[in-house]
Amino acid sequence: MLSPTLDTVRLFLHILSASVWVGGQIVLAALVPSLKRAFPESGKVTAQAFARVAWPAFAIVVVTGLWSMSDVSVTDTSSAYQVTLFLKILLAMISGAAAAVHQVGQSKAALAIGGALGLLAALGAMFCGYLLTTGA
């Protein structure tokens, strides 16, 4: 077995937390309509339960992302890498902000736009992260 390093643990925590953040949104998008039909009051309870897991995962994504950036001399990377990194950071910030709008929103528009934009931005950030790790 290969020996884990601090770098591999950091990357694992980053990917695991991003998977919880993104994957949880996908699962909820699929489950909530059925739950609300069967149990009309379940939406708020389900969202609160997810938030207790999702927001700490998002915080770990941010911390491990910053930690990862401290290991890279960004000025020594290609402009393509820098643009992809900037886009990943921007999309992650949009995802968090949109999810916050979705969480506190009162109107159907805030809930819909916040949820959709949060998920799409999170997927984009995850894809950019994949590009950065593979050097594609």
C-alpha positions, 0 to 999 in steps of 0.5 A: 500500500502506498503511504498517505501524506499530509498532501493526500489527506488534505486532497481527500478531505477536500474531495470528500467535503466537496462530494458531500456539498455537491452530491447532497444538493443533487440527492436533495433535488431528487428527493424533496419533491417526493418528500413534500408530496408525501409529507408536506411539512418535510421540506424545512426539516429536511433542509435543516438536517442537510444544512447541519452536514453541508455547511461544515463540509463547505467550510472544510472545502474552503479551508482545504482549498486555501491550504492547497493554494498555499502549497502552489506557487501560483505565479509559477503556473501557466496562465491557463492554470491561473484562469482555471483556479480563479474560475474555481474560486469564483464558482465556489463563492457563487455556490456558497452565496447562492446556497445561502440565498436558498436557505434564507429565501422566502419567495419561490424565486429565491428558493429556485434561483438560489438552489439551481445556481448553487448547484450549477456553480458547485458542479462547475467548481468541482469540474475546474478542480478536476481540471487542476488536479489532472493538468488537463 
